Amino acid sequence: MRTADFDYFLPEELIAQTPVEPRDHSRLMVVHRGDGTRKHKHFYDIIDYLNPGDALVINETKVIPARLLGVKEDTGVPVEILLLRRENATDWEALVKPGRRLKPGAVCSFGDGLLKCEIMRSVPEIGGRIVRFMWDQVGQRPTSPSDCVQSPGEASTGHVPGVAGNGVFEEILDKLGEMPLPPYIHEKLEDRGRYQTVYAKNEGSAAAPTAGLHFTPELLEKVKQKGVTIVPVTLHVGLGTFRPVTVEDVDTHVMHSEYYQVTQEAADTLNSIRARGGRIICVGTTSVRTLETVATEDGIVHPGAGDTAIFIYPGKKIKAVDALITNFHLPQSTLLMLVSTFMGRETALDVYREAVEEKYRFFSFGDAMFIE
């Protein structure tokens, strides 16, 4: 299967630049896989398509202000660091600009020296770097890695799931960092909270699980009152979710790993609901990837935590998920490939053609689809 098989035409004016207010007033296309019929609704109508006894799986990850703008210390050249995944107390996997100037040993400064980082080594498989941050707890400017409050390996036993705690680094990042909006969004986001779900809890994502942006607290309460169980999982959205596919053959694309967690309580709840005939409905492709990572061939969901590089595309089996709430995704993306796994590539492309004709809004701040 070729990457070009997942292409479609999208007029630029349909790429949503700002979120709809209120959140749940975005449009919703309901797609019935059985007969191929579609209905055009608003997102608040999703309540009509959820049944008592169903499970609604949400990704509780929280986006961090992962975009840092600063300068290369010795030359003053502007630099950009996009944090992807935390390795330990001080080290992060990151994308850097300009890559040709940020070789191992280079030092970058942010906020007039309030925060610094040293480029430690390259990560060729993602075109990124491992960077080590330096800061000082008592407000003095750091000058070298030895000035850092925590030693580089402290409190680390592998990947740290997000930004742990409310320490000095987290405070500095909150002050200096920017929300890492996708490059196709050109409008400035006035309210950081609009790039977070209302249930965001576990810090660690470089991008929002955007299907969840449509929910309001009031709508979630209606979901509960209808007898639908809301089940939280976590997948910290990183490069694996939004990295473009650059190979011609889909089978040869390699996903970048992302941290996930499914608790024992979540697994037990989902298995119990499905055993009673309820559906498992995922909010977003990240929730699907999380459950499919821990599910066995019989559809049983198991607890677990770690890194996943699961890649779901037509020909793969969906084991544990019955329905999906999702946004409209980029052409030739792994997200569109995952959606095509639910309803077939030809049906998916036809749905997208109809969405263009009906002038749905696309991508992160765009409209939604319910595939049942």
Disulfide bonds with the S-S distance in Angstrom:
none
